[in-house]
Amino acid sequence: MDASTTECIIIGAGPAGLSAAMQIAARGHSCTVIEGNVSGGHIVVTAAIMDYPGIETISGYAFSAILLKQAQSNGVAVKTGHKAISLIRTGQNRYTVNLDDGTALSSQCVVLATGLRSVNTGLPEESDFSGRGVSYCAECDGFFFKNKPVAIYGKGDGFAEAVESLSLIGKPTYHVYPSGSPSADATGSTFEGWRIAALEGDGNLSAIHLESNDRKQKRKIEVEGLFVYMGKEPADELLKPFLTTDAVTNMRPLSYHDLARTGLFVSGHLAEAETLIEVCASGVSTAGQVSKYLQKIEKG
Ligand SMILES: Cc1cc2nc3c(=O)[nH]c(=O)nc-3n(C[C@H](O)[C@H](O)[C@H](O)COP(=O)(O)OP(=O)(O)OC[C@H]3O[C@@H](n4cnc5c(N)ncnc54)[C@H](O)[C@@H]3O)c2cc1C
């Protein structure tokens, strides 16, 4: 096998992907993990994990560092900062993963452990300001807005923690909730039943334009940061082509179980495990399935 070929490629170095990788390598198979960001996944920013059996408390960062070390010391190659942009089944037991740096890797099977992703506001200009004022993680990026005016928008998972985290750094902090009947509090910092109608800035974000849900009121607020918490959705775009007719077998898969028979495994949060212990267990369980699959194709 050349350097760009491995028995198994795992996409996503969150707890599911790293747990799967460590166990696949421990069973004697070569394995490469591709991660678009930093290793660790969503748990990496958590200050204290307190619900993992057998561990009193540990930061998400420390937990992720241990997982990464365990995987690497078993011989797993972890490529961070490389997003997988497409996944193609090129033959029986053969997949190609194309990365955003123009390189490609191939393998006999693939594990998708890409988790969930933040839902965006739907504003066309949002992507222009992403990383230039718009963020989806107060715990990760709040520090960059120390003592600067910021707004937090949404209703989704993590909203309350983000409000608390921003209260320590950003001043003033505006809270905008898109649902409910329009109301604004006396201090002018909390808007319920308002939505963001537009983002403004010359390169970096400098203001948000709000509109009440009844469209009767409009307001412009000058902020340097906007934290979006509109919920999460499955990061499953690489999977979608495989849920239609397969180019090799000409069959339409009915479930993830069908996909696993062709060497494509889905693990962790993407496979509907939720808590950390569940996603780690999902990764370990996937490793067992991958190993059986690889042994089966080796025997022919
Ligand atoms: C703030 C916060 C606190 C939490 N605290 C707890 C807690 O205390 N206890 C608990 O049990 N659970 C907690 N959770 C939940 C826990 O983080 C998740 O259950 C877990 O991270 C899911 O793991 P995963 O590996 O399936 O996915 P993720 O952690 O989402 O990892 C997926 C990885 O895939 C990468 N990826 C996605 N698409 C691509 C692509 N195309 N190419 C390359 N890489 C890609 C992503 O960058 C990411 O690193 C918390 C979650 C958050 C957000």
Ligand as a Chemical Component Dictionary entry (heavy atoms), coordinates in Angstrom:
data_LIG
# 
_chem_comp.id                   LIG 
_chem_comp.type                 NON-POLYMER 
_chem_comp.pdbx_formal_charge   0 
_chem_comp.three_letter_code    LIG 
# 
loop_
_chem_comp_atom.comp_id 
_chem_comp_atom.atom_id 
_chem_comp_atom.alt_atom_id 
_chem_comp_atom.type_symbol 
_chem_comp_atom.charge 
_chem_comp_atom.model_Cartn_x 
_chem_comp_atom.model_Cartn_y 
_chem_comp_atom.model_Cartn_z 
_chem_comp_atom.pdbx_ordinal 
LIG C1  C1  C 0 -20.586 22.767 24.751 1  
LIG C2  C2  C 0 -20.806 21.271 24.809 2  
LIG C3  C3  C 0 -20.664 20.592 26.025 3  
LIG C4  C4  C 0 -20.872 19.218 26.105 4  
LIG N1  N1  N 0 -20.705 18.599 27.301 5  
LIG C5  C5  C 0 -20.940 17.286 27.411 6  
LIG C6  C6  C 0 -20.762 16.605 28.664 7  
LIG O1  O1  O 0 -20.383 17.223 29.670 8  
LIG N2  N2  N 0 -21.040 15.276 28.713 9  
LIG C7  C7  C 0 -21.467 14.567 27.622 10 
LIG O2  O2  O 0 -21.723 13.374 27.727 11 
LIG N3  N3  N 0 -21.601 15.172 26.406 12 
LIG C8  C8  C 0 -21.352 16.499 26.275 13 
LIG N4  N4  N 0 -21.493 17.113 25.060 14 
LIG C9  C9  C 0 -21.857 16.290 23.889 15 
LIG C10 C10 C 0 -20.594 15.685 23.232 16 
LIG O3  O3  O 0 -19.687 16.719 22.956 17 
LIG C11 C11 C 0 -20.988 14.926 21.969 18 
LIG O4  O4  O 0 -21.763 13.823 22.365 19 
LIG C12 C12 C 0 -19.763 14.420 21.216 20 
LIG O5  O5  O 0 -18.814 15.438 20.961 21 
LIG C13 C13 C 0 -20.166 13.825 19.871 22 
LIG O6  O6  O 0 -19.040 13.164 19.372 23 
LIG P1  P1  P 0 -18.847 12.788 17.831 24 
LIG O7  O7  O 0 -17.442 12.291 17.711 25 
LIG O8  O8  O 0 -19.935 11.915 17.364 26 
LIG O9  O9  O 0 -19.012 14.169 17.021 27 
LIG P2  P2  P 0 -18.278 15.557 17.188 28 
LIG O10 O10 O 0 -17.767 15.779 18.527 29 
LIG O11 O11 O 0 -19.226 16.550 16.612 30 
LIG O12 O12 O 0 -17.029 15.410 16.210 31 
LIG C14 C14 C 0 -17.191 15.375 14.805 32 
LIG C15 C15 C 0 -15.888 15.849 14.169 33 
LIG O13 O13 O 0 -15.974 15.667 12.757 34 
LIG C16 C16 C 0 -15.346 16.768 12.119 35 
LIG N5  N5  N 0 -15.872 16.868 10.763 36 
LIG C17 C17 C 0 -17.168 17.108 10.384 37 
LIG N6  N6  N 0 -17.261 17.122 9.034  38 
LIG C18 C18 C 0 -16.008 16.879 8.558  39 
LIG C19 C19 C 0 -15.458 16.771 7.243  40 
LIG N7  N7  N 0 -16.225 16.887 6.134  41 
LIG N8  N8  N 0 -14.125 16.527 7.112  42 
LIG C20 C20 C 0 -13.332 16.392 8.214  43 
LIG N9  N9  N 0 -13.808 16.497 9.494  44 
LIG C21 C21 C 0 -15.123 16.728 9.647  45 
LIG C22 C22 C 0 -15.730 17.957 13.011 46 
LIG O14 O14 O 0 -14.824 19.051 12.812 47 
LIG C23 C23 C 0 -15.631 17.340 14.402 48 
LIG O15 O15 O 0 -14.330 17.505 14.958 49 
LIG C24 C24 C 0 -21.261 18.487 24.946 50 
LIG C25 C25 C 0 -21.404 19.158 23.730 51 
LIG C26 C26 C 0 -21.161 20.521 23.640 52 
LIG C27 C27 C 0 -21.322 21.221 22.310 53 
# 
loop_
_chem_comp_bond.comp_id 
_chem_comp_bond.atom_id_1 
_chem_comp_bond.atom_id_2 
_chem_comp_bond.value_order 
_chem_comp_bond.pdbx_ordinal 
LIG C1  C2  SING 1  
LIG C2  C3  SING 2  
LIG C2  C26 DOUB 3  
LIG C3  C4  DOUB 4  
LIG C4  N1  SING 5  
LIG C4  C24 SING 6  
LIG N1  C5  DOUB 7  
LIG C5  C6  SING 8  
LIG C5  C8  SING 9  
LIG C6  O1  DOUB 10 
LIG C6  N2  SING 11 
LIG N2  C7  SING 12 
LIG C7  O2  DOUB 13 
LIG C7  N3  SING 14 
LIG N3  C8  DOUB 15 
LIG C8  N4  SING 16 
LIG N4  C9  SING 17 
LIG N4  C24 SING 18 
LIG C9  C10 SING 19 
LIG C10 O3  SING 20 
LIG C10 C11 SING 21 
LIG C11 O4  SING 22 
LIG C11 C12 SING 23 
LIG C12 O5  SING 24 
LIG C12 C13 SING 25 
LIG C13 O6  SING 26 
LIG O6  P1  SING 27 
LIG P1  O7  DOUB 28 
LIG P1  O8  SING 29 
LIG P1  O9  SING 30 
LIG O9  P2  SING 31 
LIG P2  O10 DOUB 32 
LIG P2  O11 SING 33 
LIG P2  O12 SING 34 
LIG O12 C14 SING 35 
LIG C14 C15 SING 36 
LIG C15 O13 SING 37 
LIG C15 C23 SING 38 
LIG O13 C16 SING 39 
LIG C16 N5  SING 40 
LIG C16 C22 SING 41 
LIG N5  C17 SING 42 
LIG N5  C21 SING 43 
LIG C17 N6  DOUB 44 
LIG N6  C18 SING 45 
LIG C18 C19 SING 46 
LIG C18 C21 DOUB 47 
LIG C19 N7  SING 48 
LIG C19 N8  DOUB 49 
LIG N8  C20 SING 50 
LIG C20 N9  DOUB 51 
LIG N9  C21 SING 52 
LIG C22 O14 SING 53 
LIG C22 C23 SING 54 
LIG C23 O15 SING 55 
LIG C24 C25 DOUB 56 
LIG C25 C26 SING 57 
LIG C26 C27 SING 58 
# 
